[in-house]
Amino acid sequence: MCDPRGSETAGSLQNRFPASLFPSGFQLDLVLLCPASPDCGKDVETAPDPFLACRTWPIQLPPLWTWRPRPQPGDQECSPYAAHLYDAEDPFTPLRTVPGLCQDYCLDMWHKCRGLFHHLSTDQELRALEGNRARFCRYLSLDDTDYCFPYLLVNKNLNSNLGHVVADAKGCLQLCLEEVANGLRNPVAMVHARDGTHRFFVAEQVGLVWAYLPDRSRLEKPFLNISWAVLTSPWQGDERGFLGIAFHPSFRHNRRLYVYYSVGIRTSEWIRISEFRVSEDDENAVDHSSERILLEVKEPASNHNGGQLLFGDDGYLYIFTGDGGMAGDPFGTFGNAQNKSALLGKVLRIDVDRKERGLPYGIPPDNPFVDDPAAQPEVYALGVRNMWRCSFDRGDPASGAGRGRLFCGDVGQNKFEEVDLVERGGNYGWRAREGFECYDRSLCANSSLNDVLPIFAYPHTIGKSVTGGYVYRGCEYPNLNGLYIFGDFMTGRLMSLHENPGTGQWHYSEICMGHGQTCEFPGLINNYYPYIISFGEDEAGELYFMSTGEPSATAPRGVIYKIIDPSRRAPPGKCQIQPAQVKIRSRLIPFVPKEKFIPKTRSTARPTARAPTRAPRRRRPTVAPSPPTPRPARPTQQPGSRRGGGRRRGRLNSANRAFRDGDVRLVRPAGLSSGSGRVEVFVGGRWGTVCDDSWNINGAAVVCRQLGFAYAVRAVKSAEFGQGGSLPILLDNVRCAGWERNLLECQHNGVGTHNCEHDEDAGVVCSHQNPDL
């Protein structure tokens, strides 16, 4: 058993005995055993577990000790309850040098083996009590008897789910986060170079890529800056811009990388795939003059631009394009996605290490349509709408199972989002099918379509724009192994899929931020910005995601979060990395975390709407398609606009209006500018005020967004904008994540339940302009 504070008493005790007592290759170690009998003569061959028994050598050992082979790296794992045994969860408790023992076990130990305790511990108070059995064992006992030794080992409640992520009563997996980077403008990608340096590179939608060192410090000089060439805008939800980056598998030797970005001249727009090389003088900067354009594809609309670049184990570059935009893929007879002669709506695969047919790249000889004269030879798979974030599975760390599987999130039209396993030559159904159901009835009824159904699809009651993720294969959190973690851009949901290896079925679980004390540890947080843009892996395989509080390419509200499983961590030292040295020529900007832990009483509830995981029968169309709408899957409104009402600039037109629960208004004193005022909320047919307990910028963001403002400048407290004395206090202790549609969706004490007065009325300051610019 591991002492979480680093006590190493076994080695010091071993040194007190003659070397002749110890067999070659063996060591004495504190393992806290519970043998079948008080005697220590049970032979190792007859014990249920060789490591849970005492063995008779020339000296008689108490049940606290055992002989075992000297471990090799990775051979043993600390119990997840080690901190409980040493009462070490609270850093302010006195240091324990001996774990907590159950009372009856301690009494027996004191009677038979107490002479060894002064070899185990330098605790003078413990030594002084050695002659008094009752006081001695009371000193070693734990307040929480569930975690004392040896009852801990046989407690079914504590040990039944050690191999699983902890879930709440509704099945929501409870995880925590660690802030890694902040102040980013729509971070669309986080990648590593596979060169042993453990740097990670973060791309912003505006066309800059930043290099970060393993200690999370950032180089002041951008790794790549092509913002002058990238086509994007400040509009919220603009899908154009710098969209993808991938390092060559042999980057360590050839220093080549590849980027995917939008370009345009006047009314013409297209996507561009280019190769760059790193500067000969600075390994943390790209030689911008080295750009070699590999491929350009004309875009008929400004949305559905795809954007993923990946290298597979085969060494080829995979390119994921959108269907060209608008709605319903209206291009040609069957749309771009079903047209093999079009490069849009496809997964492409090319060989960047050779040239042929007059192209700046080669065509892999096993591409599925290479011999089809009616098809583009680059096409690897077709029938995709707008795959947003794909990843290759690294495979199980021990067995390699699953390695090379290609997962993609494909953004839906107006009913379903889907996750696909992409295979060579596969047709993924768009525009015939959306998720498991039909979109275009005539195409869907075509038996020759032979489309591949998704492994999972969810309706728009759960989310409206999937962001594909990764299968976790890192070292630090063993319980996450094999879990595909992804999210939704519009609702901010984190989700997961786990495959049943026996049936091949994928099972869905929502991911919640841990409640109570689950994430209440130094450096951990339990909240994040709602617009989930992308996911990423570091060189060691640990998993991250990027989100923002304002989905604009010019808003520096983006944060990178590392996903943490508090239920189980790898043994100390097992996951250590040794980064290769990197020469630094730019000034380093140290990382300063800004996000805070927010106390919560419960985790976010799992959605009640059923998410389908099985395909329906395919003999005939399952539903008629809904009429296509011009609304894209991602919002494209300009700052200050609203989807449904046309109200702008924060003015509330209350004439002839039926208010709905959750509506808000601002009441401001004379002389105060528009966008500032006391917050009043409508609930149950009446208006009331909001108390400022727990009131912060996240709550202000919810209010400002409701009123049509793009930015929340300040959360106002202490009735700074006046008291609503004639109104009831309707909400108190409001705790928002920032993505909620109204204050009623935030956590609060309950409507009308409060312990405050009107001198604590909350307010906001909203703006149409970015306060950070």
TAJO-V948493 format. One record per helix or strand of 3 or more residues. SS is the DSSP state (a for helix, b for strand). FROM is the first residue (numbers start at 1). TO is the last residue. If there is no record, write none. Layout:
BEGIN
ss = <SS | SS>
from = <FROM | FROM>
to = <TO | TO>
END
This chain:
BEGIN
ss = <a | a | b | a | a | b | a | a | a | a | a | a | a | b | b | b | b | b | a | b | b | b | b | b | b | b | b | b | b | a | a | b | b | a | b | b | b | b | b | b | b | b | b | a | b | b | a | a | b>
from = <9 | 19 | 26 | 44 | 50 | 65 | 82 | 103 | 124 | 133 | 145 | 151 | 156 | 173 | 187 | 200 | 208 | 242 | 251 | 256 | 268 | 286 | 308 | 317 | 346 | 379 | 387 | 406 | 416 | 441 | 447 | 456 | 466 | 478 | 484 | 494 | 506 | 531 | 543 | 558 | 664 | 676 | 686 | 697 | 711 | 728 | 743 | 758 | 763>
to = <14 | 21 | 30 | 46 | 52 | 69 | 85 | 120 | 128 | 140 | 147 | 154 | 159 | 184 | 191 | 204 | 212 | 247 | 254 | 265 | 278 | 299 | 311 | 320 | 351 | 382 | 392 | 410 | 422 | 444 | 449 | 459 | 471 | 480 | 488 | 499 | 513 | 537 | 548 | 564 | 667 | 683 | 691 | 706 | 716 | 731 | 745 | 760 | 767>
END
